[in-house]
Amino acid sequence: MKYISTRDSSKDFNFEQVFIKGLADDGGLFIPHSIEKFSEDEIKSMSSLGYKDLAKKIILPFIGTFMSEKELTESVNKSYSVFRKDNVVDLINIGNSKILELFHGPTLAFKDIAMQLLGNFYEYYLNKNNKTINIVVATSGDTGSAAIDAIKGKKNMNIFVLHPHNKISTIQRKLMSTTKDKNVFNIAIEGNFDDCQNLVKAMFADKNFSNSINMSGVNSINWARIVAQSVYYFYSYFLAKTNQPINFSVPTGNFGDIYAGYLAKKLGLPINKLIVATNENNILHRAISAGEYKAEKVIQTISPSMDIQIASNFERLIYDLSDFDCKATKEIMSEIKETKKYIIPNDKIEKIQKSFLSASLNDAEVLNIIKSVYEEHKIIMDPHTAIGFGAINKVKTDGLNIVLGTAHSCKFPDAINDAIKIKPQLPEELKSILEEKEEYEVISKDLENIKKFIKTKSLT
């Protein structure tokens, strides 16, 4: 399979380049040159597979000659051996809907599902090519800890994680900052997540710097993550065992997880609607419902992983809406960079709404949902999952709604306590982080200072 940038179709890339680079040199995102749908018979044949075998089946066409089928099998099996569920995820009933629990990995968030695989992909690549690499990643809460767990202790790679200082939950921070491995570096940026993300993008854009440290990234823009996350849409669809249309409600910040659902639909999975569920940082809801993709000031909420304005993966959808025209996509992205907005034409809004619906919830609504779900079903939802659950009551859909349960409630004890006067407990194997010493550097949002810090600690 060949890949191109959303901003330039003149150059072809293979999976290895796409995976290692993360972001194209022109600032665009990598996408397949074309996507071949699975046939109805192929999809039917997948429906009885366990999660690991399904993952191999879906991922294999995307990786080309990066590794053999046997090596992919070994990597998938190793990646998912650390999960608390044999089949990685769990699908539970809640009233007339279902929750897809994606938080049974080592850092209690859906990010583990892709990140464990990426960590093993990196290890395979570096060992095979005798290279070193420095991974730089921005996090709004969960990506960082998932990336650290997947990469800590591995040879020939360092990881630098930028998080917004005092704007993630204490548990989210401690899952990162109590790691003792020498190849892990945590950086608290005096700013918000968008600042962290912009700093990482600027480092990628500085070719002298990024090449000098052999820089790579594991944010949600990395195509390997999108592919890995598409697997659980297939798996949960098959687990649901229903003839009804199936919709997925996805707590959404950077548009990566829901784009993975869109990829599953492109691959032939008959998804009805993908529901974009946002908090008060609702740029995606405004874009999908009214065509206004306009960045506003980031509001700090009780769902910090979604406290984002510019959603990086939305560029991949803009590319589709632009009829796969790289030049048009580049012009739109330049407009967004300069003006912080893009007014989507009505014909493109209609195209979006064929696949997507959206809803936005404020903190008070989220707390009420956590409370009512606990009272009615004795299930404790984290704030992000609660937004996904609340969104299905704000949109009109036919059929069965599956809500993506993106994180364990124990990662957000203050919000849960505010809602139901209960502080959910960490699993036993993670309780030690509460007492362990934290290590992280607080740095202003100054690009040169951050580059200097990373340069002094990097493997070069």
C-alpha positions in Angstrom: 0.0 0.0 0.0 1.3 3.4 -0.9 0.7 6.6 1.0 0.6 10.3 0.2 0.4 13.6 2.1 -2.9 15.4 2.3 -1.1 18.4 1.0 1.0 16.8 -1.8 0.1 13.8 -3.9 3.3 13.9 -6.1 5.4 11.8 -3.6 4.7 8.2 -2.6 5.6 6.8 0.8 5.6 3.3 2.3 4.3 2.3 5.7 7.7 2.4 7.3 8.2 6.1 6.3 4.7 7.0 7.3 5.1 5.3 10.7 8.5 6.7 11.5 7.8 10.3 10.2 4.4 10.6 11.7 3.9 14.0 10.0 4.8 14.7 6.4 7.5 17.2 5.7 5.0 19.6 4.1 3.0 19.7 7.3 0.3 17.4 5.9 -1.0 14.1 7.3 -0.3 10.7 5.6 -3.2 8.9 4.1 -3.4 5.8 1.8 -3.3 6.6 -1.9 -6.5 4.4 -2.1 -8.4 2.2 0.3 -9.7 -1.2 -0.8 -12.9 -2.2 0.9 -13.4 -5.7 2.4 -16.1 -7.6 0.6 -19.3 -8.5 2.5 -18.1 -12.1 2.5 -14.7 -11.1 4.0 -16.4 -9.0 6.7 -18.7 -11.9 7.5 -15.7 -14.3 7.8 -14.1 -11.9 10.3 -17.1 -11.8 12.6 -16.0 -14.9 14.6 -12.4 -13.9 15.1 -10.9 -13.1 18.5 -9.5 -9.6 18.9 -5.9 -10.4 18.2 -6.6 -12.4 15.0 -9.0 -9.6 13.8 -6.2 -7.1 14.4 -3.8 -9.0 12.3 -6.4 -9.3 9.5 -7.2 -5.6 9.4 -3.7 -4.2 9.9 -1.7 -6.5 7.5 -2.8 -4.8 4.2 -1.7 -1.4 5.6 1.9 -2.3 6.5 3.2 -3.6 3.2 6.7 -5.0 3.5 7.3 -3.4 6.9 7.2 -6.8 8.5 6.1 -10.3 7.6 2.7 -11.7 8.6 4.5 -13.9 11.1 6.3 -10.9 12.6 3.0 -9.0 12.8 1.5 -11.9 14.6 4.3 -11.9 17.2 4.0 -8.1 17.6 0.2 -8.2 18.1 0.4 -11.1 20.6 3.1 -9.3 22.6 1.3 -6.0 22.6 -2.0 -7.4 23.8 -0.6 -9.8 26.4 -0.4 -6.9 28.9 -4.2 -6.2 28.9 -6.5 -7.3 31.7 -9.0 -8.7 29.2 -8.0 -11.7 27.0 -9.8 -10.0 24.1 -8.5 -6.6 25.0 -11.9 -4.8 25.2 -15.3 -5.5 26.7 -18.8 -4.6 25.5 -21.4 -4.1 28.3 -25.1 -3.3 28.3 -26.4 -0.1 29.7 -30.1 0.4 29.2 -30.8 0.3 25.5 -27.3 1.1 24.6 -23.9 -0.5 25.0 -20.5 0.7 26.3 -17.3 -0.5 24.6 -14.8 -0.5 27.5 -11.4 0.4 26.0 -9.5 1.0 29.2 -8.3 -2.5 30.2 -4.7 -1.7 29.2 -1.8 -0.8 31.5 -2.6 3.0 31.7 -6.4 2.6 31.9 -7.2 4.4 28.7 -8.1 3.6 25.1 -4.7 5.0 23.9 -3.1 1.8 25.2 -4.6 -0.3 22.4 -2.7 1.5 19.6 0.3 2.6 21.7 1.4 -0.9 22.9 1.5 -1.9 19.2 3.4 1.2 18.2 6.0 0.6 20.9 6.7 -2.9 19.6 6.7 -1.6 16.0 9.4 0.9 17.0 11.5 -1.8 18.8 11.3 -4.1 15.7 12.3 -1.2 13.4 15.2 0.0 15.5 16.6 -3.5 16.1 16.3 -4.4 12.4 18.0 -1.2 11.2 20.4 -0.6 14.1 19.2 2.9 14.6 18.2 5.2 17.5 15.2 7.5 17.7 13.7 10.2 19.9 10.0 10.3 20.2 8.4 13.7 21.0 4.7 13.8 21.9 2.1 16.2 23.2 -0.6 15.0 25.5 -3.9 16.3 26.8 -3.8 13.6 29.5 -3.8 10.0 28.3 -1.6 9.8 25.2 1.5 10.5 27.3 1.1 7.8 29.9 0.2 5.3 27.2 3.2 6.2 25.1 5.5 6.1 28.1 4.3 2.6 29.2 4.7 1.3 25.6 8.3 2.7 25.2 9.8 2.8 28.7 12.9 0.7 29.1 13.2 -0.1 25.4 16.7 0.2 23.9 17.7 2.8 21.3 14.8 5.2 22.0 14.0 8.1 24.3 10.6 9.6 24.7 9.8 13.3 25.6 6.2 14.0 26.6 4.9 17.6 26.7 1.8 18.1 28.9 0.0 21.3 29.9 1.1 22.2 33.4 -1.7 21.9 36.0 -4.3 21.2 33.3 -4.5 17.4 33.5 -5.7 15.2 36.4 -3.3 14.2 39.2 -3.6 10.5 38.3 -3.0 11.3 34.6 0.2 13.2 35.6 1.4 10.6 38.1 1.0 7.8 35.6 3.7 9.6 33.6 5.9 11.3 36.1 6.5 8.4 38.5 8.1 6.3 35.7 11.7 5.5 36.7 13.1 4.4 33.3 16.1 6.5 32.1 14.7 6.9 28.6 11.6 8.8 29.7 11.4 12.6 30.0 8.3 14.5 31.1 8.0 18.2 30.3 5.2 20.4 31.9 4.5 23.3 29.5 3.2 26.5 31.0 0.2 26.7 28.6 -2.6 24.5 27.3 -2.7 21.4 25.1 -2.9 23.4 21.9 0.4 25.1 22.9 2.0 21.6 23.5 0.7 20.4 20.2 1.9 23.5 18.3 5.4 23.2 19.9 5.7 19.6 18.7 4.5 20.5 15.2 7.1 23.3 15.1 9.9 20.9 16.1 8.8 18.6 13.3 8.8 21.5 10.8 12.3 22.5 11.8 14.1 20.0 9.6 17.6 20.7 11.0 16.4 20.0 14.5 14.1 17.0 13.8 16.7 15.3 11.6 19.5 16.0 14.0 17.7 13.9 16.7 16.0 11.5 14.4 12.6 12.7 15.7 9.4 10.7 15.5 5.9 11.1 17.0 3.1 9.0 18.3 0.3 11.5 18.5 -3.1 10.6 17.1 -1.9 11.9 13.7 0.3 8.9 13.3 -1.4 6.7 10.7 -0.4 3.5 12.6 -2.5 4.6 15.5 -5.6 5.2 13.3 -5.3 1.7 11.8 -4.9 0.0 15.2 -7.9 1.8 16.6 -10.1 0.9 13.7 -10.0 -2.7 14.9 -12.2 -2.3 17.9 -15.0 -0.8 15.7 -15.1 -4.0 13.8 -14.8 -6.2 16.9 -17.6 -4.4 18.8 -19.8 -4.4 15.7 -19.5 -8.2 15.6 -20.0 -8.6 19.3 -23.2 -6.6 19.2 -24.9 -9.4 17.2 -27.9 -7.3 16.0 -29.7 -6.6 12.7 -30.3 -3.0 13.7 -28.2 -0.2 12.3 -25.2 0.5 14.6 -24.0 4.0 15.6 -20.9 4.8 17.6 -20.7 7.8 20.0 -17.1 8.9 20.4 -15.8 11.3 23.0 -13.7 13.5 20.7 -10.9 16.0 21.0 -8.3 15.6 18.3 -10.6 13.7 15.9 -8.3 10.7 15.9 -10.4 8.0 17.5 -13.5 8.9 15.6 -11.5 9.1 12.4 -10.5 5.5 13.1 -14.3 4.7 13.0 -14.5 6.6 9.7 -11.7 4.4 8.4 -13.6 1.3 9.5 -16.6 2.5 7.5 -14.4 3.2 4.5 -13.1 -0.4 4.8 -16.7 -1.6 4.4 -18.0 -1.9 8.0 -21.7 -0.9 7.7 -21.6 1.8 10.4 -24.7 4.0 10.4 -23.6 7.2 12.1 -20.5 8.3 14.0 -21.4 10.7 16.8 -18.8 13.4 17.6 -19.3 14.0 21.3 -17.5 17.1 22.6 -17.2 19.1 25.8 -17.4 22.9 25.9 -14.4 23.1 23.7 -16.8 22.3 20.9 -15.2 23.4 17.6 -16.0 20.0 16.1 -19.6 20.2 17.1 -19.9 23.7 15.6 -18.1 22.5 12.4 -20.3 19.5 11.9 -23.7 21.0 12.9 -23.3 24.5 11.4 -20.1 24.5 9.3 -18.1 26.9 11.6 -14.6 25.5 12.2 -13.4 28.4 14.3 -10.9 28.2 17.2 -11.9 29.9 20.4 -10.1 30.1 23.8 -9.6 26.7 25.4 -11.8 26.2 28.4 -10.5 24.0 31.2 -13.1 21.3 32.0 -13.5 18.1 34.0 -12.8 16.2 30.8 -9.3 17.5 30.2 -8.3 15.0 27.4 -10.8 16.9 25.2 -9.7 20.4 26.1 -8.6 21.1 22.6 -9.6 23.6 19.9 -7.7 22.8 16.7 -8.3 19.1 16.0 -5.3 17.8 14.0 -6.9 14.8 12.4 -9.8 16.9 11.0 -7.4 17.6 8.1 -7.9 14.1 6.8 -11.7 14.7 6.6 -11.1 18.0 4.9 -9.0 16.2 2.3 -12.0 13.8 1.7 -14.4 16.7 1.5 -12.2 18.5 -1.0 -12.6 15.5 -3.3 -9.1 14.2 -2.5 -7.5 17.4 -3.9 -4.2 18.1 -2.1 -3.9 21.6 -3.4 -7.4 22.6 -2.1 -6.6 20.9 1.3 -3.3 22.8 1.6 -5.1 26.1 0.9 -7.8 25.4 3.5 -5.2 24.4 6.1 -3.2 27.6 5.4 -6.4 29.6 5.9 -7.0 27.8 9.3 -3.5 28.5 10.4 -3.7 32.2 9.5 -7.3 33.0 10.5 -8.0 30.2 13.0 -11.2 29.5 11.2 -12.8 27.8 8.1 -16.4 28.2 7.1 -17.4 24.9 5.6 -19.6 25.3 2.5 -23.2 23.8 2.7 -22.6 21.1 0.2 -19.6 19.8 2.3 -21.7 20.0 5.5 -24.2 17.7 3.8 -21.4 15.3 2.9 -20.1 15.3 6.5 -23.6 14.7 7.9 -24.0 11.5 5.9 -21.5 9.9 8.2 -21.3 12.2 11.3 -23.6 13.7 13.9 -22.4 15.8 16.8 -23.3 17.1 20.3 -21.7 19.2 23.0 -22.1 18.9 26.8 -21.0 21.3 29.6 -19.6 20.2 32.9 -22.9 20.4 34.8 -24.5 18.0 32.2 -21.5 15.7 32.5 -21.8 15.5 36.3 -25.6 14.8 36.0 -24.9 12.0 33.6 -22.3 10.4 35.9 -24.8 10.6 38.7 -27.9 9.3 36.9 -26.0 6.4 35.3 -24.6 5.4 38.7 -28.0 5.6 40.3 -29.8 3.6 37.6 -27.1 1.1 36.5 -24.4 1.1 39.3 -21.8 1.9 36.7 -19.2 4.6 37.3 -18.4 6.5 34.1 -15.4 8.7 33.6 -16.3 12.3 32.4 -15.2 11.6 28.8 -17.3 8.4 28.5 -20.2 10.3 30.1 -20.0 12.9 27.3 -20.3 10.1 24.8 -23.3 8.7 26.6 -24.9 12.1 26.9 -24.5 12.8 23.3 -26.8 10.0 22.2 -29.6 11.7 24.0 -29.0 14.9 22.0 -29.0 13.5 18.5 -31.6 11.5 16.5 -30.4 8.1 15.4 -31.9 4.8 14.3 -30.7 1.5 15.7 -28.2 0.5 18.5 -25.9 3.1 20.0 -22.4 1.9 21.1 -20.6 4.5 23.3 -16.8 4.3 23.4 -15.7 4.0 27.1 -12.3 5.8 26.7 -10.9 5.8 30.3 -11.3 4.2 33.7 -13.1 6.4 36.1 -10.3 6.2 38.7 -8.2 8.6 36.5 -10.7 11.4 37.4 -11.5 11.0 41.1 -12.3 14.6 41.8 -15.0 14.8 39.1 -16.5 11.4 40.2 -16.5 12.6 43.8 -18.3 15.8 42.8 -21.0 13.7 41.0 -21.6 10.8 43.3 -19.5 11.4 46.5 -17.4 8.3 45.7 -13.7 8.3 44.9 -13.0 5.4 42.5 -9.9 3.4 43.4 -7.0 2.6 41.2 -6.4 -1.1 40.4 -4.0 -2.7 42.9 -1.1 -2.9 40.5 -1.1 0.9 40.1 -1.8 2.2 43.6 1.9 2.6 44.3 2.1 5.7 42.0 0.2 7.7 44.6 3.2 7.6 46.9 6.1 7.6 44.5 8.3 10.5 43.7 7.4 12.5 40.6 9.9 13.7 38.0 9.1 16.3 35.4 10.5 19.6 34.2 8.4 22.8 34.1 9.3 24.9 31.1 7.7 28.0 29.6 6.1 27.6 26.1 9.3 28.8 24.5 10.3 26.7 21.5 14.0 27.3 21.7 14.2 26.4 25.4 12.3 23.2 24.8 14.5 22.2 21.8 17.6 22.9 23.9 16.3 20.6 26.7 15.4 17.8 24.3 18.7 18.2 22.4 20.7 17.7 25.6 18.8 14.6 26.6 18.4 13.0 23.1 20.0 9.9 21.6 22.0 11.3 18.8 
